[in-house]
């Protein structure tokens, strides 16, 4: 929080409200778990679902599935449908494909999510 009493900038520090709901029954590690996100600001409403961060063993399973010949194709179809419906895929944490994975794989960009 900032002290605006003596500042020329009296703009609000925060212009949005955000809520995150997490199911403690499916939390794998402190930072992970399935979550629902809702945000409100003067321009509208935002919502999302997912995981904040993968626990290490789950991240490895996810990465293997993304590059698996059959599971990776199904994953691509789902992502394509979501994008066509207007959804955004966010949360890329890495700049490069993780070691041990082909950077030229059709799904390589999704290996950069953490």
LINGI-V367708 format. One record per residue. N is the residue number from 1. RES is the residue in three letters. SS is DSSP state (h for helix, s for strand, l for the rest). PHI is phi in whole degrees, -180 to 180 (999 if undefined). Layout:
n->N res->RES ss->SS phi->PHI
n->N res->RES ss->SS phi->PHI
This chain:
n->1 res->UNK ss->l phi->999
n->2 res->UNK ss->l phi->-112
n->3 res->UNK ss->l phi->-87
n->4 res->UNK ss->l phi->-102
n->5 res->UNK ss->l phi->-58
n->6 res->UNK ss->l phi->-113
n->7 res->UNK ss->l phi->-93
n->8 res->UNK ss->l phi->-73
n->9 res->UNK ss->l phi->-84
n->10 res->UNK ss->l phi->-100
n->11 res->UNK ss->l phi->-61
n->12 res->UNK ss->l phi->-59
n->13 res->UNK ss->l phi->-67
n->14 res->UNK ss->l phi->-133
n->15 res->UNK ss->l phi->-112
n->16 res->UNK ss->s phi->-142
n->17 res->UNK ss->s phi->-121
n->18 res->UNK ss->s phi->-127
n->19 res->UNK ss->s phi->-130
n->20 res->UNK ss->s phi->-127
n->21 res->UNK ss->s phi->-112
n->22 res->UNK ss->s phi->-128
n->23 res->UNK ss->l phi->-87
n->24 res->UNK ss->h phi->-65
n->25 res->UNK ss->h phi->-73
n->26 res->UNK ss->h phi->-110
n->27 res->UNK ss->l phi->-72
n->28 res->UNK ss->l phi->-96
n->29 res->UNK ss->l phi->-137
n->30 res->UNK ss->l phi->-52
n->31 res->UNK ss->l phi->-92
n->32 res->UNK ss->l phi->-105
n->33 res->UNK ss->l phi->128
n->34 res->UNK ss->s phi->-70
n->35 res->UNK ss->s phi->-135
n->36 res->UNK ss->s phi->-116
n->37 res->UNK ss->s phi->-121
n->38 res->UNK ss->s phi->-133
n->39 res->UNK ss->s phi->-137
n->40 res->UNK ss->s phi->-128
n->41 res->UNK ss->s phi->-149
n->42 res->UNK ss->l phi->-59
n->43 res->UNK ss->l phi->-92
n->44 res->UNK ss->s phi->153
n->45 res->UNK ss->s phi->-126
n->46 res->UNK ss->s phi->-126
n->47 res->UNK ss->s phi->-144
n->48 res->UNK ss->s phi->-164
n->49 res->UNK ss->s phi->-148
n->50 res->UNK ss->s phi->151
n->51 res->UNK ss->s phi->-123
n->52 res->UNK ss->l phi->-69
n->53 res->UNK ss->l phi->-153
n->54 res->UNK ss->l phi->-79
n->55 res->UNK ss->l phi->-68
n->56 res->UNK ss->h phi->-52
n->57 res->UNK ss->h phi->-67
n->58 res->UNK ss->h phi->-69
n->59 res->UNK ss->h phi->-61
n->60 res->UNK ss->h phi->-65
n->61 res->UNK ss->h phi->-64
n->62 res->UNK ss->h phi->-60
n->63 res->UNK ss->h phi->-63
n->64 res->UNK ss->h phi->-64
n->65 res->UNK ss->h phi->-67
n->66 res->UNK ss->h phi->-63
n->67 res->UNK ss->h phi->-100
n->68 res->UNK ss->l phi->-64
n->69 res->UNK ss->h phi->-54
n->70 res->UNK ss->h phi->-84
n->71 res->UNK ss->h phi->-64
n->72 res->UNK ss->h phi->-65
n->73 res->UNK ss->h phi->-65
n->74 res->UNK ss->h phi->-65
n->75 res->UNK ss->h phi->-59
n->76 res->UNK ss->h phi->-59
n->77 res->UNK ss->h phi->-62
n->78 res->UNK ss->h phi->-64
n->79 res->UNK ss->h phi->-62
n->80 res->UNK ss->h phi->-61
n->81 res->UNK ss->h phi->-63
n->82 res->UNK ss->h phi->-63
n->83 res->UNK ss->h phi->-65
n->84 res->UNK ss->h phi->-63
n->85 res->UNK ss->l phi->-82
n->86 res->UNK ss->l phi->99
n->87 res->UNK ss->l phi->-78
n->88 res->UNK ss->l phi->-110
n->89 res->UNK ss->l phi->-103
n->90 res->UNK ss->l phi->-127
n->91 res->UNK ss->l phi->113
n->92 res->UNK ss->s phi->-62
n->93 res->UNK ss->l phi->-110
n->94 res->UNK ss->l phi->-107
n->95 res->UNK ss->l phi->-88
n->96 res->UNK ss->l phi->-128
n->97 res->UNK ss->l phi->-63
n->98 res->UNK ss->l phi->-60
n->99 res->UNK ss->l phi->-56
n->100 res->UNK ss->l phi->93
n->101 res->UNK ss->l phi->-120
n->102 res->UNK ss->l phi->-73
n->103 res->UNK ss->l phi->-67
n->104 res->UNK ss->l phi->-96
n->105 res->UNK ss->l phi->-64
n->106 res->UNK ss->l phi->-55
n->107 res->UNK ss->l phi->-103
n->108 res->UNK ss->h phi->-56
n->109 res->UNK ss->h phi->-61
n->110 res->UNK ss->h phi->-79
n->111 res->UNK ss->h phi->-76
n->112 res->UNK ss->h phi->-87
n->113 res->UNK ss->s phi->-87
n->114 res->UNK ss->l phi->-111
